[in-house]
């Protein structure tokens, strides 16, 4: 499980949300809860797309792929 910093603000009747550490992960919702759930899905989609792009770029090449755990504290 990874932890990210989600930022939300209300713009009129909508809630806007984004993840500080992950460019491209942003969304909106009519309620704060809807924006939270939409943002979780946006993060999943961005990570999935980035993984697929990396796999395509390294296809047929010898690479080492391993889990990386980073502690920021």
N, C-alpha and C positions, 0 to 999 in steps of 0.2 A: 504494500500500500504506500502510495506516495502522497505527500502533503504539499499543497500549493497555497498561495495567497490569493483569495478571491476578493475582488473589490466590486461593490455595488453602489449605485446611486440612482435616485429617482429623477426621471426626466418627464415632467408632466404626469400622465397616467401610467407610464411605463417604467419598469426597473431595468437598468442597463448593468451588465456584469462582464467582468473580464478577469483573466488570471495574469498577475504581474510577471510571472516567470515564463510564460508560454505565449509568445506572440501568435496571434491568430485565434486564440481561444477566447471568444467573446460571444455575447448573446443578449437577449432581452426577454422580458416576460411581463405579463399584466400584474402579477404579484411578485413579491420578493421570493416566495417559495417556488413559484414557477421559474423565475430567473435562475435560482439556485440549481434546480433540476436540469434546466436547459444548459447551464454552464457545465455541469458534470458530463453531459452528453457531448458538448463541444470539445471538452478536454479529451474524452475517449476518441473522438473522431480525429482530432489533430494528431494525437499520439499514434493512432493506427495508420494515418496517412503518412506520417514521417517515417514510421517503420517500413512501410511498403516502398517508399521512395528510396530509402537506404538499401533495402534488399535488391531493388532493381539496379541501383548504381554499382553494387558489389557482385551482382550475378556473374558467375564464371570466373571470379577473382578469388584468390586465396586470402581470406580474412580470418581474424580471430574475433568472435563475438562472445561477450561475457557480460554477466550482470554487474552493474556498477551501483554501489550504494554510497551516497554522499550525506554526511551529517553537517548541518549548517550551525550547529551549536557547540 
